[in-house]
């Protein structure tokens, strides 16, 4: 028993302090540090002992620490809390695995959680020696400091090196992480806030954390940022005009080294872009589309052109199915893509990847954002070095820019209300009003500048009929749950009384 030395018992053996003889434990070492005190605790109602290092070399200090730990663990046992010391990383791994087993997230959301844990959460909630912090060592003050650390993360020297070279991307075509913004958007921080609160709340529910930690990012002083779009007529026209050359591999997009898959991939991306531009779907929603979700050539009363109706799966971001009415351009893009696509069965993915599953079916499409950005960079536009990759304010464009462009164009034409647009796009009215307030002056230009004119009785009758029809439709959507009470009341208040 020479391994244990200076054994001292307290509270009838419930607390034992001892040291280890390092000459016996590590006999080959030429020198030994000053021995630390270990504690062995016996908690009522629990089998066995809890043995841990106090990390202290002075007996009096070790005794005070061990006594406080004994009292803390006794109280935790009475409250039904876990007595095992969980680190942030250990708990996150358990929390993440449970959510995967329960099918809580779509694949894209699961990747997001893993990516943000590895990049930010794991780094911040760690000790100076890079070991993960104990959950019970995470104070509210330390947690609140995450936001300042996160906002300045990409301005640090280590992050700058990571941007230019990411060792995790060895062998990839691009090794950098240059697409990370130095100042994260408020929406990004709010997503991180939600994830961290879920993690800490789950730790509390499982008795692994004895204090309440609630993350809250300050929205004051930060304005919601809107994604870069193709707002000018010339940019939009050049974007669309170049798609034909890209799809057919001619002109500046010609290449002799393209195989059959690369040519098909280019065609798919070109139709994918046109579909997003004229449907307003989120990229994740479009990736979930199967041909059984699509109705082509749907008639619209009073219109010559046909549209497509797309059922958005409930497995997407909003967690509920909805039916999206596209513009004629999306209907045309889907029809042309179906003519050349090798996968057009009802259950096939509309947009697919190169790999196949065990049944020989094409798998779901992967991330097309890099291909899209390479396409934008190759476009010749006003002599810009990066083509259309950046907007006039220097913001980098992505596939999400197409959804933003759709919303902007629909509002600028003035033939759709924000309420109808929000329902079709699957977002809140407030989001439309917040992110697209810059469109309102253009949308309401005629109403703002026009002089008051007398209307004929025929025009008044038509306006009254249109208003009644609009209100009846809004009321029906409210009763079916498609329109919130707040939105319905807002429509009613904004609709003129024609009586």
C-alpha positions in Angstrom: 0.0 0.0 0.0 3.0 2.3 -0.4 1.1 3.7 -3.3 -1.1 5.6 -0.8 0.5 7.8 1.8 -0.6 10.3 4.5 -4.1 8.9 4.6 -6.4 11.1 6.7 -10.1 10.4 7.4 -12.8 12.8 8.2 -16.6 12.6 8.9 -16.4 8.9 9.8 -14.7 7.9 6.6 -17.0 9.9 4.3 -14.1 12.1 3.4 -10.6 10.7 3.0 -7.5 12.7 1.9 -4.4 10.9 0.8 -1.3 11.4 -1.4 0.4 9.0 -3.8 4.0 8.0 -3.6 5.3 9.1 -7.0 8.5 7.1 -6.5 6.3 4.0 -6.5 3.7 5.2 -9.0 6.4 6.4 -11.5 9.6 4.6 -10.6 11.5 5.5 -13.8 11.2 9.2 -13.3 14.5 10.9 -12.2 12.7 13.8 -10.5 9.2 14.1 -9.0 7.0 17.1 -8.5 5.5 17.9 -5.1 2.7 15.4 -4.4 -0.9 16.6 -4.6 -3.7 15.6 -2.3 -6.5 13.3 -3.5 -9.9 13.0 -2.0 -12.1 9.9 -1.7 -15.8 10.8 -1.0 -18.6 8.5 0.1 -22.1 9.9 -0.9 -25.1 8.4 0.8 -27.3 6.2 -1.4 -24.5 5.7 -4.0 -22.4 2.6 -4.3 -18.7 2.9 -4.3 -16.5 6.0 -3.8 -15.8 9.1 -5.8 -12.0 9.5 -6.1 -10.6 12.7 -7.6 -7.6 14.9 -7.4 -7.9 18.2 -5.5 -5.0 19.5 -7.6 -3.6 21.1 -4.4 -0.4 20.4 -2.6 -1.1 22.2 0.7 -3.2 20.0 3.1 -5.3 22.8 4.6 -6.3 24.0 1.1 -7.0 20.5 -0.1 -9.2 19.8 3.0 -11.3 22.9 2.5 -11.8 22.1 -1.2 -12.7 18.4 -0.5 -15.1 19.4 2.3 -17.0 21.8 -0.1 -17.1 19.1 -2.8 -18.5 16.6 -0.3 -21.3 19.1 0.6 -22.0 20.0 -3.0 -22.2 16.3 -4.1 -24.4 15.5 -1.1 -26.8 18.3 -2.1 -26.7 17.2 -5.8 -27.6 13.6 -4.7 -30.6 14.9 -2.8 -31.8 16.9 -5.8 -31.4 13.9 -8.1 -28.5 15.4 -10.1 -25.7 13.4 -11.7 -22.6 13.0 -9.5 -20.4 12.3 -12.4 -18.3 15.2 -13.7 -19.4 16.0 -17.2 -17.3 18.2 -19.4 -19.0 20.4 -22.0 -17.6 18.2 -24.8 -18.7 15.0 -23.2 -22.2 16.3 -22.7 -22.4 17.7 -26.2 -21.4 14.4 -27.7 -24.1 12.6 -25.7 -26.7 15.3 -26.6 -25.8 15.2 -30.3 -25.9 11.4 -30.5 -29.3 11.3 -28.8 -30.8 13.8 -31.3 -29.4 11.9 -34.2 -31.0 8.7 -32.9 -34.3 10.4 -32.4 -34.3 12.0 -35.9 -34.7 15.5 -34.4 -32.8 17.2 -37.3 -32.6 17.0 -41.0 -29.1 16.0 -42.3 -28.3 19.6 -43.1 -29.1 20.8 -39.6 -27.1 18.0 -38.0 -24.1 19.1 -40.1 -24.6 22.6 -38.9 -24.5 21.6 -35.2 -21.4 19.5 -35.7 -19.6 22.2 -37.6 -20.4 25.0 -35.1 -19.4 22.8 -32.2 -16.0 22.0 -33.7 -15.4 25.5 -34.9 -16.7 27.7 -32.0 -18.4 26.0 -29.0 -15.6 23.5 -28.3 -12.9 26.1 -28.6 -14.6 28.7 -26.3 -15.8 26.3 -23.5 -12.3 24.9 -22.9 -9.6 25.4 -20.3 -6.2 27.1 -20.9 -4.7 23.6 -21.6 -7.3 23.0 -24.3 -9.2 20.4 -22.2 -12.9 20.8 -22.1 -14.5 22.7 -19.2 -16.5 21.0 -16.6 -20.2 21.9 -17.0 -20.3 23.1 -13.3 -17.3 25.4 -14.0 -19.2 27.3 -16.6 -20.6 30.4 -15.0 -23.1 32.8 -16.4 -20.4 35.4 -16.6 -18.1 33.1 -18.7 -21.0 32.1 -20.9 -21.9 35.8 -21.6 -18.4 36.4 -22.7 -18.9 34.1 -25.7 -20.5 36.8 -27.8 -17.6 39.3 -27.7 -15.2 36.4 -28.3 -17.3 35.1 -31.2 -17.7 38.5 -32.9 -13.9 39.0 -32.9 -13.0 35.4 -33.7 -12.1 35.9 -37.4 -10.0 39.0 -36.5 -7.5 37.1 -34.4 -4.2 36.0 -35.8 -4.9 32.3 -35.5 -8.2 32.6 -37.4 -6.4 34.7 -40.1 -4.0 31.8 -40.6 -7.0 29.4 -40.7 -8.6 31.5 -43.4 -5.6 31.2 -45.7 -4.9 27.5 -44.9 -7.2 25.0 -43.3 -5.5 21.7 -42.5 -8.8 19.9 -42.5 -9.1 20.6 -46.2 -5.9 18.8 -47.2 -6.4 17.5 -50.7 -9.3 19.7 -51.5 -9.4 22.0 -54.5 -9.6 25.0 -52.2 -7.7 24.9 -48.9 -8.8 28.1 -47.4 -11.8 29.2 -45.3 -12.1 32.6 -46.9 -15.9 32.7 -47.1 -16.2 33.3 -43.3 -17.3 36.8 -42.5 -15.3 38.7 -39.9 -18.5 40.0 -38.3 -21.2 37.4 -38.0 -24.8 38.4 -38.9 -27.3 38.8 -36.1 -29.3 35.9 -37.5 -26.2 33.7 -37.3 -25.6 34.6 -33.6 -29.2 34.0 -32.8 -28.9 30.5 -34.3 -25.9 29.9 -32.1 -27.8 31.2 -29.1 -30.6 28.8 -29.7 -28.2 25.8 -30.0 -26.3 26.7 -26.8 -29.4 27.2 -24.8 -30.6 23.7 -26.0 -27.3 22.2 -24.9 -27.3 23.8 -21.4 -31.0 23.1 -20.8 -30.5 19.5 -21.7 -27.6 19.4 -19.2 -29.9 20.8 -16.5 -32.6 18.2 -17.3 -30.1 15.4 -17.0 -28.8 16.7 -13.7 -25.3 17.4 -15.1 -25.3 21.1 -14.4 -26.3 22.7 -11.1 -26.6 26.3 -12.2 -28.8 27.9 -14.9 -27.0 29.3 -17.9 -29.1 31.2 -20.4 -27.4 32.6 -23.5 -28.7 35.8 -24.9 -27.1 37.8 -27.7 -27.6 41.5 -27.6 -29.5 42.7 -30.6 -29.1 46.4 -29.7 -26.7 48.2 -32.1 -27.0 45.4 -34.7 -29.2 45.7 -37.7 -30.5 42.5 -39.4 -28.3 42.0 -42.4 -29.9 41.0 -45.7 -28.1 38.7 -48.1 -26.5 40.1 -51.3 -28.8 39.7 -54.3 -28.9 40.7 -57.9 -30.9 43.9 -57.5 -29.8 45.8 -60.6 -31.4 45.0 -63.9 -28.0 44.7 -65.6 -26.6 42.2 -63.1 -29.7 40.0 -63.3 -29.6 40.1 -67.1 -25.9 39.1 -67.3 -26.5 36.3 -64.7 -29.2 34.7 -66.7 -27.7 35.4 -70.2 -24.5 33.6 -69.2 -26.3 30.5 -68.1 -26.8 29.2 -71.7 -23.1 29.4 -72.4 -22.3 27.7 -69.1 -24.9 24.9 -69.7 -23.8 24.3 -73.3 -20.0 24.6 -72.4 -19.4 27.2 -75.1 -17.8 30.7 -75.2 -15.8 31.6 -72.1 -17.2 28.5 -70.4 -15.9 26.1 -73.0 -13.6 23.3 -71.8 -12.3 20.2 -73.6 -11.7 18.3 -70.3 -15.3 17.9 -69.3 -16.7 14.4 -69.0 -20.4 13.4 -69.3 -21.1 13.9 -65.6 -19.5 17.4 -65.5 -21.6 18.4 -68.5 -24.8 17.1 -66.8 -23.7 18.8 -63.6 -23.5 22.1 -65.4 -26.9 21.7 -67.0 -28.4 20.8 -63.6 -26.8 23.9 -61.9 -28.1 26.2 -64.7 -31.7 24.9 -64.3 -31.4 24.9 -60.6 -30.4 28.6 -60.6 -33.4 29.5 -62.9 -35.7 27.5 -60.7 -34.6 29.3 -57.5 -34.8 32.7 -59.2 -38.5 32.1 -60.1 -39.7 30.1 -57.1 -38.1 31.7 -54.0 -37.5 28.4 -52.3 -34.7 27.9 -49.8 -31.8 25.9 -51.1 -32.5 23.2 -48.5 -36.2 23.0 -49.6 -35.2 22.6 -53.3 -32.8 19.9 -52.4 -35.6 17.9 -50.8 -37.8 18.0 -54.0 -38.9 14.8 -55.7 -40.8 14.7 -58.9 -43.9 13.6 -57.0 -43.8 17.0 -55.3 -44.1 18.9 -58.6 -47.2 19.8 -60.6 -46.3 21.4 -64.0 -48.3 23.6 -66.3 -50.8 24.7 -63.7 -53.3 27.3 -65.0 -53.7 30.7 -63.4 -57.0 32.5 -64.0 -56.5 35.5 -66.3 -52.9 34.5 -67.2 -51.7 32.9 -70.5 -48.5 31.5 -69.0 -48.5 28.3 -66.9 -46.8 27.9 -63.5 -45.6 25.0 -61.4 -46.9 24.1 -58.0 -44.3 22.6 -55.6 -45.0 20.8 -52.4 -42.3 21.6 -49.9 -41.5 18.7 -47.6 -42.1 19.0 -43.8 -38.6 17.6 -43.4 -37.2 21.0 -44.3 -36.4 24.0 -42.1 -39.9 25.0 -41.1 -40.9 21.5 -40.1 -44.3 21.6 -42.0 -45.4 21.0 -45.5 -46.6 23.9 -47.7 -47.5 24.4 -51.4 -45.5 27.0 -53.3 -46.8 28.7 -56.4 -43.8 29.5 -58.7 -43.4 32.0 -61.5 -43.6 30.7 -65.1 -39.8 30.8 -65.4 -39.6 28.0 -62.8 -42.2 25.9 -64.6 -40.1 26.3 -67.8 -36.9 25.4 -66.1 -38.3 22.2 -64.5 -39.8 21.1 -67.9 -36.5 21.6 -69.7 -34.5 19.9 -67.0 -36.9 16.9 -67.0 -36.2 16.4 -70.7 -32.5 15.7 -70.2 -32.5 14.4 -66.6 -31.8 10.6 -66.4 -33.8 10.4 -63.2 -37.5 11.3 -63.7 -39.4 8.6 -61.8 -42.0 9.9 -59.3 -39.8 9.0 -56.3 -36.5 10.3 -57.8 -34.8 13.4 -56.6 -35.4 16.4 -58.9 -31.8 17.5 -58.2 -29.4 14.7 -57.6 -25.7 14.0 -56.9 -23.2 11.8 -58.6 -23.3 8.9 -56.1 -25.9 6.1 -56.1 -27.4 4.2 -53.2 -27.6 0.4 -52.7 -30.7 0.2 -55.0 -28.9 2.1 -57.8 -30.9 5.2 -57.3 -29.2 8.6 -57.5 -28.6 10.2 -54.1 -29.7 13.7 -53.0 -27.8 16.6 -54.4 -24.9 17.9 -52.3 -23.7 21.5 -51.8 -23.8 23.4 -55.1 -22.7 26.7 -53.6 -19.0 26.4 -54.6 -20.0 25.6 -58.2 -22.4 28.6 -58.2 -19.7 31.0 -56.9 -17.2 29.7 -59.4 -19.7 30.4 -62.1 -20.3 33.9 -60.8 -16.6 34.6 -60.7 -16.1 33.5 -64.3 -18.7 36.0 -65.6 -17.3 39.0 -67.4 -19.1 42.0 -65.9 -17.9 45.6 -66.1 -14.3 44.5 -65.9 -14.6 43.3 -62.3 -11.9 40.9 -61.2 -14.4 38.5 -59.6 -17.3 39.0 -62.0 -20.6 38.8 -60.2 -19.3 37.1 -57.1 -19.6 40.3 -55.0 -22.3 42.9 -55.0 -21.7 46.7 -55.0 -21.2 46.8 -51.3 -18.6 44.0 -51.4 -20.8 41.3 -49.9 -20.2 37.8 -51.3 -23.1 36.2 -53.1 -24.3 32.7 -52.6 -27.2 30.5 -53.8 -29.4 32.2 -51.1 -29.0 35.4 -53.1 -31.4 33.9 -55.6 -34.2 33.7 -53.0 -33.4 37.3 -52.0 -33.6 38.3 -55.6 -37.0 36.6 -56.1 -38.5 38.4 -53.1 -37.1 41.8 -54.2 -38.4 41.5 -57.8 -41.9 40.3 -56.6 -42.2 43.3 -54.3 -40.8 45.8 -56.9 -43.4 44.8 -59.4 -46.0 45.6 -56.8 -48.5 42.9 -57.8 -48.2 40.9 -54.6 -48.7 41.9 -50.9 -46.1 41.1 -48.3 -48.7 38.8 -46.7 -49.1 36.6 -49.7 -45.4 36.6 -50.4 -44.6 35.6 -46.8 -47.0 32.6 -47.0 -45.5 31.5 -50.4 -42.0 31.9 -49.1 -42.6 30.2 -45.8 -41.5 33.1 -43.6 -43.0 35.6 -41.2 -44.5 38.9 -42.4 -42.1 40.7 -40.1 -39.1 39.1 -41.9 -40.3 40.4 -45.2 -40.9 43.9 -43.9 -37.5 44.0 -42.1 -35.3 42.6 -44.8 -37.0 44.2 -47.8 -38.0 47.6 -46.4 -35.6 49.1 -49.0 -38.1 48.0 -51.7 -41.1 49.8 -50.3 -40.3 53.2 -51.8 -40.1 51.6 -55.3 -43.1 49.4 -54.7 -45.3 52.4 -53.6 -43.8 55.0 -56.0 -47.1 55.3 -57.9 -49.2 55.6 -54.8 -46.7 58.2 -53.3 -46.5 60.4 -56.3 -49.9 60.1 -58.0 -52.4 62.9 -57.9 -55.9 62.2 -56.6 -58.2 61.4 -59.5 -61.9 60.8 -59.7 -62.9 57.3 -60.4 -65.8 56.2 -62.5 -68.5 54.2 -60.8 -67.4 51.1 -62.8 -63.8 51.4 -61.5 -65.1 51.7 -58.0 -67.3 48.7 -58.3 -64.4 46.6 -59.6 -62.1 47.9 -56.8 -64.8 46.9 -54.2 -65.2 43.5 -55.7 -61.4 42.9 -55.7 -61.2 44.0 -52.1 -64.0 41.7 -51.0 -62.4 38.8 -52.8 -59.0 39.5 -51.3 -60.5 39.7 -47.8 -62.5 36.5 -48.3 -59.4 34.7 -49.3 -57.4 36.1 -46.4 -60.2 35.1 -44.0 -60.3 31.6 -45.4 -56.5 31.2 -44.9 -56.8 32.5 -41.4 -59.5 29.9 -40.6 -57.3 27.1 -42.1 -54.3 28.1 -40.0 -52.2 29.4 -43.0 -52.4 33.0 -41.8 -51.7 34.2 -38.3 -54.2 36.4 -36.4 -51.6 39.2 -36.4 -51.2 39.1 -40.1 -55.0 38.8 -40.7 -55.7 41.9 -38.6 -52.9 43.8 -40.3 -54.6 43.0 -43.7 -58.0 44.1 -42.4 -56.6 47.4 -41.1 -54.7 48.1 -44.4 -57.6 47.3 -46.7 -59.7 50.4 -47.6 -63.4 50.4 -46.8 -65.2 50.4 -50.2 -68.7 50.8 -48.8 
